[in-house]
Amino acid sequence: MNKMLFTDGTNGVREVQSQEELESLIVSSTDKDKIRIWLFSTNEWIGLTTFSKQFPDAFKKAKHLADDSGQINTNTVAAIKGPVSSGWIKKALYTIGVAAIAFLVFNFTKIKWKTVDSLLTSAARPANVPLMDMDSLIADIEMNRGQAIDKNTKANLRMRNTWPERILLQLKSDKESTNGDSRFFNIDVIVDNTTGFTIDKAIVKISVWNSNKVTFTDTLAFSNIKYDKPIKRELDYKYKGDSLSISFESIKAKAFNFCYSAATKNNSGNYNDRWFCRE
């Protein structure tokens, strides 16, 4: 057989020295339609179908690749592609197997959160605001001054020293748990002002607890808090921990000369009315 050139569009042009080599190249080609053979005797590229017609005896398998109509014989092509298809199937099965294993590992190892009872917590009375007998306090002040306190001053004095019963703070949250961990979301922070006066500003602190320790804190600012109805702030983020607590960091209300700070331990010289201010 004369020398010829072979290409299937994937591995460049190969020079063919023998019938066996040409047969091997055709069998290993994955796309028989792209096969082109250059015959040195004709100086042209021809397809596999044309080659099988022009040289029916030159290549044993090639002569079966075309039927009487000149089209590729699909049964013969399938037979030739057999080893290549088997390799492709093996790769596909391997890929599917790896994907299945990865899927199973992911499902067995991923964190699965379970919805549990929601959280509802209220701010505890601050340690720096002890319960006081306001009647006794007013009597002591009147005795020391030698005159009675007017009604408005008495009302403001009571308000400043009993504010934890009048300015209420709550936190509501949905909760999910898994393997001892919990996370909180869909959080609502509610301030209910029942003083009868507008509160100018309040800073609220949210504390995240883990193993009985505060591991994270966040703050929210509220302003112009009316007394006609509670106000609510909806948070769109999540906290992860054992529990949450909430408290006031500071409160200011000019209407009754009130300034509270969680950092204050004692207003020197005015312990019994430590939250009085004129700001």
Secondary structure, DSSP 4 states (H G I P E B T S, - for coil): ---EEEE-SSS--EEE-SHHHHHHHHHH-S-GGG-EEEETTTTEEEEHHHHHHH-TTT-TTGGGSB-TTSSB-HHHHHHHHHHHHHHHHHHHHHHHHHHHHHHHHHHHHS---EEEEEEEEEPPPPTTS----HHHHHHHHHHHHTSPPPHHHHHHHHHHHSGGGTEEEEEEEEEEEETTEEEEEEEEEEEEE-SSS-EEEEEEEEEEEETTEEEEEEEEEEEEE-SSS-EEEEE-S-EESSEEEEEEEEEEEGGGTEEEETT----TT-GGGTTB---
